[in-house]
Amino acid sequence: MQQKSQSRFGRILVLTGSRQTGKTTLVKEAFPNYEYISIEDPVLRESYLNLTAQQWAKLYPQALLDEVQKEPLIIESIKAVYDQFEEPHYILLGSSQLLLMEKVRESLAGRCSIVEMYPLTLPELQTKSWNDSLPDSLFQKLLKNEEQEYLPSFLLDKRRGEKLEAYHHYLKYGGFPAICEADTDENEKFDWLQNYVRTYLERDIRDLASFRDLEPFIKLQQYLALNTGNLINASSIAKQLGINIKTVQRYIKYFEISYQAIVLPAWSKNQNKRLVKSPKVHYMDQGIVQAVLHKKGGMTGNEYESALIAEIYKQAKNVQSLAQFSFLRTHDGKEIDLLLEFPDYYYAFEIKMANKVNKVDAKHFFYLEEIIDKPLKKAFLLSNDNENQYFSDKIIAVHAAMFLG
């Protein structure tokens, strides 16, 4: 982010993401010389609105503007400062993407760089302080076309202990920074997650949609948590929940733009194959799934799939990968949980929660190149099996914590 701030379009950085991902803490640490301004303060908000561009440039030549979605008109002021003065630098923070991004598109097009923040990744969960180095996972090295070493067994990985500790925490509590400390009591972690869900409903969603009645949205929230990793059909959901189909579609979009879920499109570029076209929904954080469903511990296979796909998604975004995400399912039952598309090739992923896997678990990879329109560069079967296995020169089974940790 510091590097982006030095670029041509780095005089204004827009930092967005879900609530409690550490946006404010990060920018205060990274930009200690910037003045911190909270737009959430209703007393001062009006005063900030009345500042001229010249006054902004003089009083706040470098500033962090937090919760900027609370008063989008301030973005107009920042635009005026940018256009009239060359020196000022600003970082705008906000958690409700819809309000924030609409104003950004209108006012700051061509003037800003956008940075998105997500809950912590597995490599980030292994760090203990700001000064710790952050090594790339094997997956991130893959995205950067760097050399990866796949040992015969995860048991030989010298960092296995740290990777497993982060992995088990992530699968139970998710990746939010506030509850990543090992000495935090389990009940405190689950209480925090319950409060997060409550705050999300009362603040973020009300910001996005000005809801008068949250009950239909809560119904859909619970439905999606129960069905994370499944196909979604708005018509079917509407009938089950007694909600208008357009309302369902709109609410699902709210989940996506508020960083609560990933809506994964179905791959459908081969017109000669009968392919499923409905999207899948994956919750972004397993801790939030448990809080919504009021449960502690234990995972379904679909929850495990969502947790790993969300982790892959976050890690790809963190290294600014341009990969296009999708899944593939044919009407005769062949399925690939995740496809990453690049200009000249694909990576494919199958996810199994099993402690032991074999070639049968990777069987759909062997048909994949008959369907897709570009070469398959590599296929990965991710599981909890400690023994890494090559099923062909392109297909490898590897422990998920080894690959992503």
LUMKOLVEX-869416 format. One record per residue (C-alpha): residue number from 1; residue in one letter; y, x, z. Coordinates in steps of 0.02 Angstrom, whole numbers, plus 50000, padded with zeros to 5 digits. Each point is the difference from the previous one (the first is absolute). Example, Ala and Ser with C-alpha at 12.3 -4.5 7.8 and 13.67 -1.06 7.14 Angstrom:
BEGIN
n 1; res A; v 49775; u 50615; w 50390
n 2; res S; v 50172; u 50069; w 49967
This chain:
BEGIN
n 1; res M; v 50000; u 50000; w 50000
n 2; res Q; v 50117; u 50144; w 50038
n 3; res Q; v 49963; u 50069; w 49828
n 4; res K; v 50044; u 49832; w 49921
n 5; res S; v 50165; u 49998; w 50093
n 6; res Q; v 50052; u 50157; w 49906
n 7; res S; v 49964; u 49926; w 49829
n 8; res R; v 50125; u 49923; w 49880
n 9; res F; v 49957; u 49825; w 50061
n 10; res G; v 49972; u 50052; w 50180
n 11; res R; v 50175; u 49964; w 50063
n 12; res I; v 49933; u 49827; w 50043
n 13; res L; v 49821; u 49987; w 50063
n 14; res V; v 49924; u 49829; w 50029
n 15; res L; v 49860; u 50008; w 50127
n 16; res T; v 49896; u 49842; w 50014
n 17; res G; v 49831; u 49946; w 50067
n 18; res S; v 49920; u 49891; w 50131
n 19; res R; v 50071; u 49988; w 50175
n 20; res Q; v 49951; u 50135; w 50126
n 21; res T; v 49944; u 50132; w 49875
n 22; res G; v 50122; u 50125; w 50075
n 23; res K; v 50140; u 49992; w 49871
n 24; res T; v 50141; u 50021; w 50125
n 25; res T; v 49912; u 50137; w 50099
n 26; res L; v 49962; u 50096; w 49840
n 27; res V; v 50176; u 50000; w 49930
n 28; res K; v 50078; u 50044; w 50168
n 29; res E; v 49882; u 50148; w 50009
n 30; res A; v 50024; u 50052; w 49819
n 31; res F; v 50190; u 49973; w 49993
n 32; res P; v 50068; u 50043; w 50174
n 33; res N; v 50179; u 50022; w 49935
n 34; res Y; v 50011; u 49822; w 49931
n 35; res E; v 50090; u 49865; w 50099
n 36; res Y; v 49883; u 49859; w 50053
n 37; res I; v 50066; u 49824; w 49970
n 38; res S; v 49902; u 49843; w 50043
n 39; res I; v 50050; u 49852; w 49894
n 40; res E; v 49899; u 49891; w 50118
n 41; res D; v 50142; u 50007; w 50127
n 42; res P; v 50092; u 49835; w 49968
n 43; res V; v 50158; u 50059; w 50089
n 44; res L; v 50025; u 50153; w 49891
n 45; res R; v 49931; u 49926; w 49839
n 46; res E; v 50162; u 49912; w 49956
n 47; res S; v 50099; u 50159; w 50032
n 48; res Y; v 49891; u 50099; w 49880
n 49; res L; v 50027; u 49865; w 49867
n 50; res N; v 50188; u 50021; w 50014
n 51; res L; v 49999; u 50188; w 49967
n 52; res T; v 50071; u 50056; w 49832
n 53; res A; v 49908; u 50126; w 49893
n 54; res Q; v 50126; u 50132; w 50051
n 55; res Q; v 49972; u 49961; w 50185
n 56; res W; v 49812; u 50009; w 49979
n 57; res A; v 50017; u 50170; w 49915
n 58; res K; v 50114; u 50065; w 50137
n 59; res L; v 49914; u 49926; w 50155
n 60; res Y; v 49819; u 50007; w 49942
n 61; res P; v 49978; u 50132; w 49863
n 62; res Q; v 49815; u 50014; w 50049
n 63; res A; v 49918; u 49849; w 50080
n 64; res L; v 49835; u 49912; w 50033
n 65; res L; v 50022; u 49812; w 49981
n 66; res D; v 49858; u 49910; w 50088
n 67; res E; v 49945; u 49818; w 49972
n 68; res V; v 50116; u 49992; w 49850
n 69; res Q; v 49916; u 49840; w 49939
n 70; res K; v 50090; u 49910; w 50143
n 71; res E; v 50163; u 50018; w 49903
n 72; res P; v 49967; u 50036; w 49815
n 73; res L; v 50188; u 49999; w 49962
n 74; res I; v 50010; u 50171; w 50082
n 75; res I; v 49903; u 50065; w 49851
n 76; res E; v 50151; u 49956; w 49893
n 77; res S; v 50107; u 50110; w 50113
n 78; res I; v 49878; u 50145; w 49981
n 79; res K; v 50001; u 49976; w 49811
n 80; res A; v 50191; u 50012; w 50001
n 81; res V; v 49993; u 50161; w 50102
n 82; res Y; v 49873; u 50073; w 49879
n 83; res D; v 50108; u 49958; w 49849
n 84; res Q; v 50162; u 50067; w 50073
n 85; res F; v 49946; u 50155; w 50098
n 86; res E; v 49875; u 50139; w 49963
n 87; res E; v 49968; u 50065; w 50176
n 88; res P; v 49932; u 49854; w 50105
n 89; res H; v 49812; u 49981; w 50025
n 90; res Y; v 49917; u 49843; w 50069
n 91; res I; v 49826; u 49946; w 50050
n 92; res L; v 49970; u 49812; w 50002
n 93; res L; v 49856; u 49934; w 50105
n 94; res G; v 49924; u 49827; w 49995
n 95; res S; v 49833; u 49915; w 50029
n 96; res S; v 50016; u 49837; w 49905
n 97; res Q; v 49979; u 50061; w 49824
n 98; res L; v 50049; u 49842; w 49906
n 99; res L; v 50179; u 49986; w 50062
n 100; res L; v 50024; u 50187; w 49998
n 101; res M; v 49929; u 50034; w 49829
n 102; res E; v 50092; u 49859; w 49913
n 103; res K; v 50165; u 50072; w 50057
n 104; res V; v 49944; u 50176; w 49956
n 105; res R; v 49958; u 49946; w 49823
n 106; res E; v 50167; u 49913; w 49981
n 107; res S; v 50114; u 50130; w 50077
n 108; res L; v 49914; u 50168; w 50010
n 109; res A; v 49905; u 50009; w 49835
n 110; res G; v 50010; u 50180; w 49940
n 111; res R; v 50086; u 50054; w 50160
n 112; res C; v 49857; u 50016; w 50125
n 113; res S; v 49825; u 50064; w 50033
n 114; res I; v 49876; u 49882; w 50081
n 115; res V; v 49874; u 50060; w 50131
n 116; res E; v 49865; u 49885; w 50069
n 117; res M; v 49919; u 50027; w 50170
n 118; res Y; v 49830; u 49939; w 50054
n 119; res P; v 49897; u 50011; w 50160
n 120; res L; v 49932; u 50174; w 50033
n 121; res T; v 49865; u 50072; w 49889
n 122; res L; v 49846; u 50090; w 50068
n 123; res P; v 50077; u 50174; w 49975
n 124; res E; v 50158; u 49942; w 50089
n 125; res L; v 49900; u 49928; w 50145
n 126; res Q; v 49929; u 50175; w 50029
n 127; res T; v 50170; u 50077; w 50034
n 128; res K; v 50069; u 50009; w 50177
n 129; res S; v 50184; u 50045; w 49970
n 130; res W; v 50135; u 50014; w 49867
n 131; res N; v 49964; u 50186; w 49988
n 132; res D; v 49816; u 49981; w 49955
n 133; res S; v 49955; u 50039; w 49821
n 134; res L; v 49935; u 49853; w 49898
n 135; res P; v 49855; u 50053; w 49889
n 136; res D; v 49955; u 49895; w 49850
n 137; res S; v 49836; u 49907; w 50003
n 138; res L; v 49869; u 50036; w 49868
n 139; res F; v 50057; u 49840; w 49915
n 140; res Q; v 50182; u 50056; w 49995
n 141; res K; v 49947; u 50169; w 49930
n 142; res L; v 49905; u 49905; w 49866
n 143; res L; v 50158; u 49905; w 49954
n 144; res K; v 50096; u 50164; w 49990
n 145; res N; v 49863; u 50076; w 49890
n 146; res E; v 49970; u 50133; w 50133
n 147; res E; v 49830; u 50075; w 50035
n 148; res Q; v 49890; u 49902; w 50121
n 149; res E; v 49846; u 50062; w 50091
n 150; res Y; v 49863; u 49874; w 50036
n 151; res L; v 49885; u 50078; w 50128
n 152; res P; v 49817; u 49946; w 50001
n 153; res S; v 50029; u 49908; w 50163
n 154; res F; v 50146; u 49934; w 50100
n 155; res L; v 49915; u 50085; w 50149
n 156; res L; v 50058; u 50167; w 49927
n 157; res D; v 50184; u 49949; w 49992
n 158; res K; v 50094; u 50108; w 50127
n 159; res R; v 50126; u 49860; w 50029
n 160; res R; v 49868; u 49866; w 50020
n 161; res G; v 50046; u 49963; w 50181
n 162; res E; v 50184; u 49968; w 49964
n 163; res K; v 49960; u 49901; w 49844
n 164; res L; v 49877; u 49887; w 50090
n 165; res E; v 50117; u 49970; w 50146
n 166; res A; v 50138; u 49942; w 49882
n 167; res Y; v 49875; u 49901; w 49895
n 168; res H; v 49928; u 49903; w 50148
n 169; res H; v 50174; u 49963; w 50067
n 170; res Y; v 50056; u 49939; w 49829
n 171; res L; v 49851; u 49885; w 49978
n 172; res K; v 50026; u 49923; w 50172
n 173; res Y; v 50189; u 49997; w 50024
n 174; res G; v 50078; u 50036; w 49831
n 175; res G; v 50136; u 50126; w 49963
n 176; res F; v 50159; u 49947; w 50090
n 177; res P; v 50085; u 50148; w 50086
n 178; res A; v 50037; u 49908; w 50163
n 179; res I; v 49816; u 49988; w 50047
n 180; res C; v 49931; u 50162; w 49930
n 181; res E; v 50008; u 50097; w 50164
n 182; res A; v 49828; u 50032; w 50075
n 183; res D; v 50058; u 49966; w 50177
n 184; res T; v 50058; u 49822; w 49960
n 185; res D; v 49888; u 49872; w 50083
n 186; res E; v 49893; u 49893; w 49883
n 187; res N; v 50070; u 49838; w 50068
n 188; res E; v 50177; u 50066; w 49974
n 189; res K; v 49959; u 50038; w 49819
n 190; res F; v 49934; u 49825; w 49967
n 191; res D; v 50148; u 49923; w 50093
n 192; res W; v 50118; u 50101; w 49890
n 193; res L; v 49911; u 49937; w 49843
n 194; res Q; v 50011; u 49819; w 50060
n 195; res N; v 50186; u 50023; w 50032
n 196; res Y; v 50021; u 50078; w 49829
n 197; res V; v 49926; u 49847; w 49915
n 198; res R; v 50113; u 49887; w 50102
n 199; res T; v 50155; u 50104; w 49958
n 200; res Y; v 49951; u 50005; w 49816
n 201; res L; v 49994; u 49810; w 49996
n 202; res E; v 50159; u 49975; w 50099
n 203; res R; v 50107; u 50131; w 49913
n 204; res D; v 49937; u 50068; w 49835
n 205; res I; v 49934; u 49838; w 49929
n 206; res R; v 50150; u 49900; w 50059
n 207; res D; v 50111; u 50132; w 49917
n 208; res L; v 49903; u 49984; w 49838
n 209; res A; v 49988; u 49813; w 49986
n 210; res S; v 50106; u 49915; w 50134
n 211; res F; v 49847; u 49899; w 50051
n 212; res R; v 50026; u 49847; w 50107
n 213; res D; v 49814; u 49973; w 50025
n 214; res L; v 49889; u 50153; w 50018
n 215; res E; v 49836; u 49904; w 50019
n 216; res P; v 49949; u 50002; w 49815
n 217; res F; v 50038; u 50185; w 49990
n 218; res I; v 49898; u 50035; w 50157
n 219; res K; v 49854; u 49904; w 49925
n 220; res L; v 50006; u 50109; w 49845
n 221; res Q; v 50019; u 50157; w 50104
n 222; res Q; v 49839; u 49959; w 50093
n 223; res Y; v 49911; u 49951; w 49839
n 224; res L; v 50044; u 50165; w 49916
n 225; res A; v 49948; u 50100; w 50153
n 226; res L; v 49831; u 49911; w 50000
n 227; res N; v 49983; u 50030; w 49813
n 228; res T; v 50071; u 50175; w 49982
n 229; res G; v 49907; u 50090; w 49861
n 230; res N; v 49957; u 49835; w 49913
n 231; res L; v 50059; u 49919; w 49840
n 232; res I; v 50146; u 49883; w 50023
n 233; res N; v 50020; u 49837; w 49909
n 234; res A; v 50164; u 49913; w 50039
n 235; res S; v 49935; u 49829; w 49948
n 236; res S; v 49847; u 50012; w 50113
n 237; res I; v 50104; u 50065; w 50146
n 238; res A; v 50126; u 49859; w 49978
n 239; res K; v 49861; u 49870; w 50012
n 240; res Q; v 49920; u 50080; w 50153
n 241; res L; v 50162; u 50020; w 50096
n 242; res G; v 50089; u 49844; w 49941
n 243; res I; v 50145; u 50100; w 49928
n 244; res N; v 50084; u 49981; w 49830
n 245; res I; v 49932; u 50127; w 49873
n 246; res K; v 50173; u 50068; w 49959
n 247; res T; v 50032; u 50024; w 50186
n 248; res V; v 49837; u 50098; w 50015
n 249; res Q; v 50050; u 50112; w 49854
n 250; res R; v 50172; u 50028; w 50075
n 251; res Y; v 49931; u 50039; w 50173
n 252; res I; v 49874; u 50125; w 49931
n 253; res K; v 50146; u 50086; w 49914
n 254; res Y; v 50090; u 50007; w 50169
n 255; res F; v 49849; u 50088; w 50076
n 256; res E; v 50005; u 50127; w 49861
n 257; res I; v 50187; u 50037; w 50001
n 258; res S; v 50006; u 50013; w 50189
n 259; res Y; v 49866; u 50136; w 49993
n 260; res Q; v 49866; u 49899; w 50090
n 261; res A; v 49876; u 49992; w 49857
n 262; res I; v 49955; u 50075; w 49832
n 263; res V; v 49964; u 49877; w 49860
n 264; res L; v 49879; u 50095; w 49890
n 265; res P; v 49994; u 49938; w 49820
n 266; res A; v 49839; u 49983; w 49903
n 267; res W; v 49976; u 50123; w 49858
n 268; res S; v 49988; u 49902; w 49837
n 269; res K; v 50037; u 50113; w 49852
n 270; res N; v 49832; u 49976; w 49915
n 271; res Q; v 50006; u 49835; w 49907
n 272; res N; v 49817; u 50014; w 49949
n 273; res K; v 49937; u 49991; w 50179
n 274; res R; v 50001; u 49847; w 50112
n 275; res L; v 50103; u 50064; w 50146
n 276; res V; v 50060; u 49916; w 50159
n 277; res K; v 50189; u 49981; w 49991
n 278; res S; v 50043; u 49940; w 50176
n 279; res P; v 50085; u 50131; w 50110
n 280; res K; v 49939; u 50063; w 50168
n 281; res V; v 50103; u 50011; w 50159
n 282; res H; v 49985; u 50147; w 50120
n 283; res Y; v 50090; u 50003; w 50166
n 284; res M; v 50100; u 50159; w 50021
n 285; res D; v 49947; u 50033; w 50180
n 286; res Q; v 49837; u 49962; w 50091
n 287; res G; v 50087; u 49992; w 50168
n 288; res I; v 50106; u 49856; w 49936
n 289; res V; v 49844; u 49911; w 49933
n 290; res Q; v 49926; u 50005; w 50175
n 291; res A; v 50161; u 49939; w 50079
n 292; res V; v 50013; u 49853; w 49879
n 293; res L; v 49818; u 49953; w 50031
n 294; res H; v 50013; u 50032; w 50189
n 295; res K; v 49851; u 50117; w 50006
n 296; res K; v 49967; u 50175; w 50065
n 297; res G; v 49891; u 50126; w 49910
n 298; res G; v 49863; u 49977; w 49874
n 299; res M; v 50023; u 49991; w 49812
n 300; res T; v 49930; u 49900; w 49857
n 301; res G; v 49958; u 50088; w 49837
n 302; res N; v 50152; u 49921; w 49918
n 303; res E; v 50114; u 50059; w 50140
n 304; res Y; v 49932; u 50176; w 49979
n 305; res E; v 50030; u 49992; w 49812
n 306; res S; v 50179; u 49942; w 50029
n 307; res A; v 50032; u 50137; w 50128
n 308; res L; v 49946; u 50136; w 49879
n 309; res I; v 50089; u 49927; w 49850
n 310; res A; v 50160; u 49986; w 50103
n 311; res E; v 49979; u 50182; w 50053
n 312; res I; v 49975; u 50056; w 49820
n 313; res Y; v 50153; u 49899; w 49950
n 314; res K; v 50111; u 50076; w 50137
n 315; res Q; v 49942; u 50177; w 49964
n 316; res A; v 50033; u 49979; w 49813
n 317; res K; v 50174; u 49932; w 50034
n 318; res N; v 50038; u 50144; w 50119
n 319; res V; v 49968; u 50129; w 49864
n 320; res Q; v 50098; u 49893; w 49875
n 321; res S; v 49849; u 49970; w 49889
n 322; res L; v 50030; u 49886; w 49851
n 323; res A; v 49820; u 49935; w 50003
n 324; res Q; v 49977; u 49816; w 49956
n 325; res F; v 49887; u 49910; w 50125
n 326; res S; v 49874; u 49865; w 49953
n 327; res F; v 49819; u 49947; w 50028
n 328; res L; v 49869; u 49947; w 49874
n 329; res R; v 49871; u 49863; w 50008
n 330; res T; v 49895; u 49929; w 49859
n 331; res H; v 49931; u 49824; w 50000
n 332; res D; v 49823; u 50069; w 50007
n 333; res G; v 50032; u 50087; w 50167
n 334; res K; v 50053; u 50178; w 49959
n 335; res E; v 50145; u 50051; w 50111
n 336; res I; v 50107; u 50152; w 50035
n 337; res D; v 50101; u 49984; w 50160
n 338; res L; v 50146; u 50105; w 49939
n 339; res L; v 50058; u 50076; w 49836
n 340; res L; v 50143; u 50124; w 49991
n 341; res E; v 50069; u 50007; w 49824
n 342; res F; v 50094; u 50149; w 49929
n 343; res P; v 50063; u 50024; w 49821
n 344; res D; v 49841; u 50086; w 49941
n 345; res Y; v 49862; u 49959; w 50125
n 346; res Y; v 49939; u 49900; w 50152
n 347; res Y; v 49939; u 50037; w 50174
n 348; res A; v 49880; u 49870; w 50072
n 349; res F; v 49952; u 49959; w 50179
n 350; res E; v 49860; u 49903; w 50082
n 351; res I; v 50010; u 49971; w 50188
n 352; res K; v 49849; u 49972; w 50114
n 353; res M; v 50006; u 49991; w 50189
n 354; res A; v 49820; u 50062; w 50010
n 355; res N; v 49947; u 50158; w 50093
n 356; res K; v 49880; u 50043; w 49860
n 357; res V; v 50024; u 49976; w 49813
n 358; res N; v 49900; u 50042; w 49845
n 359; res K; v 50012; u 49993; w 49811
n 360; res V; v 49972; u 49811; w 49999
n 361; res D; v 50164; u 49977; w 50093
n 362; res A; v 50088; u 50088; w 49856
n 363; res K; v 49911; u 49905; w 49861
n 364; res H; v 50155; u 49913; w 49930
n 365; res F; v 50083; u 50167; w 49963
n 366; res F; v 49867; u 50034; w 49868
n 367; res Y; v 50055; u 49848; w 49897
n 368; res L; v 50186; u 50024; w 50024
n 369; res E; v 50038; u 50106; w 49847
n 370; res E; v 49926; u 49864; w 49890
n 371; res I; v 50140; u 49885; w 50059
n 372; res I; v 50158; u 50103; w 50029
n 373; res D; v 50115; u 50060; w 49862
n 374; res K; v 50024; u 50181; w 50056
n 375; res P; v 49884; u 50135; w 50069
n 376; res L; v 49939; u 49993; w 50180
n 377; res K; v 50054; u 50165; w 50074
n 378; res K; v 49914; u 49981; w 50169
n 379; res A; v 49917; u 49863; w 50103
n 380; res F; v 49986; u 50000; w 50189
n 381; res L; v 49884; u 49904; w 50114
n 382; res L; v 50087; u 49999; w 50170
n 383; res S; v 49895; u 49960; w 50154
n 384; res N; v 49952; u 50060; w 50175
n 385; res D; v 49858; u 50110; w 49936
n 386; res N; v 50024; u 50179; w 50059
n 387; res E; v 49902; u 50071; w 49853
n 388; res N; v 50099; u 50019; w 49839
n 389; res Q; v 49900; u 49967; w 49843
n 390; res Y; v 50026; u 50024; w 49813
n 391; res F; v 49920; u 49861; w 49897
n 392; res S; v 50067; u 50073; w 49837
n 393; res D; v 50131; u 50127; w 49949
n 394; res K; v 50132; u 49863; w 50021
n 395; res I; v 49932; u 49898; w 50146
n 396; res I; v 50006; u 50063; w 50180
n 397; res A; v 49965; u 49916; w 50167
n 398; res V; v 50110; u 50068; w 50138
n 399; res H; v 50039; u 49950; w 50179
n 400; res A; v 50160; u 49898; w 50002
n 401; res A; v 50075; u 50098; w 50146
n 402; res M; v 49964; u 50165; w 49913
n 403; res F; v 50080; u 49942; w 49837
n 404; res L; v 50152; u 49912; w 50072
n 405; res G; v 50026; u 50094; w 50164
